């Protein structure tokens, strides 16, 4: 299959939370997921969680971590952790600013805005 791709997982839910069938002990509040927001993946705009930072157990905008699995090559790799600021000239990052009425997310690389999403 071509890269990038989207993994799909089945989940259960109750009134306020969702959890993956693979990891039922980790619950995520529905209010952090819905309503879904269109976000870019390569050339596509796909539905994604409303507040993705709430789904991580670390600050994804401070420390950047590689995954043990290389999805492009379908092989294991060494896990590496670095400060995200060291990568902002090389890879696109989302910078979020909030005011009283909305949140603005700018996708930037090397201080150049690629696109902007405004969440109300």
N, C-alpha and C positions, 0 to 999 in steps of 0.2 A: 504494500500500500504506500501511497505517496506521503511525504512529510511536508508540512505538519499535519497532524490528524487529531481527532478528538476521541478520548476514551469516554465510554458511557458506563455508568454504574446504576444498578437498581437500588432503590431505597424504600424504607418504611417511613411512616409519619404518624404523628398524633396532632393534637390541636395546635401546638406551638412549635414543634421541632421536627427535623428530618434526621435520619441516620442511614448510613450505607449498610446493606446486608453483610458486607465484608467486615465492617467495624461498628457493630451495634452499640458499643460503649461510648462512641464519640458522637454526641448530638450537636446539631447546629440549629440555631433559632431560625424559624422561617422568615422573620422580619429582616434578617441579614441576607437572605437569598432573594426574596420577592419584593416588588416586581423585578423580573429579570431586565437587565440592561444590555443593549447591543454593544459589544466590544470587539476590537479587531483581533483576528488570528490569521497572520499572513495577509492575503488579499481579501479574506472573508470578514464579514461582520456577523458575529454569532451571539445568541442569547447567553448571558453570563450572570453570576450572582451580583446583587445590588451592592453589597459591601464585602468584597473579597478579602480584605485585610482581617475581618472577623473570623475567617476560616483557618487562619494560620496560628500555630502555637509559638510563633516568634514574629518579630517585626520584619516583614519582607522588604521594607524600604531602608533598613539599617544594615542588616547582614544578608548577603546573597549566598545561597548555598546551592551547590550542584547536587544532582540526584545520583543515587548509586546506579541508576539505569539510564543508559544512553538510548533514547527513543529513536533517534535518527539511524543509529547503527544496530539497534536491537541487541545491545551487549552491556555487560557490567562495566563500571568505570569507578575511579577513585572519587570519593566525596571531598569537596573543597569548600571552605567558607572564607569569604573576603568581605570587606566593607563595600557596600554598593557604590559609594562615591568614587571608588577607584575604577568603576566600570562604565560610568555615565557618558564618557566620551566614545565608548566602543559600542554599547548596546542601548536601545531605547528604554526609557523608564517613564513611568507615570508620576507626575508631580501634582498633588492635590492641594487646592486652596478652597477654603470655606468662608461663606459670609452668612448673614442672617437668613437668607432665602434659598440659597442653593450651594452646590459644590461644583467646582470646576476641575476637571482632570485633563491635564495637558500631557500628551505623549511626546517626549523630547529625546533627542540624541545630540550630545555636544551643544546644549543650550539652543538647539533649533527645534521649534514646534513642528511635529509631524501632523497632529490633529488634536482637536479639543472636543471633549464631551462635557455637557452641562447637565447636572442632575438636580432636579428640583425637589 
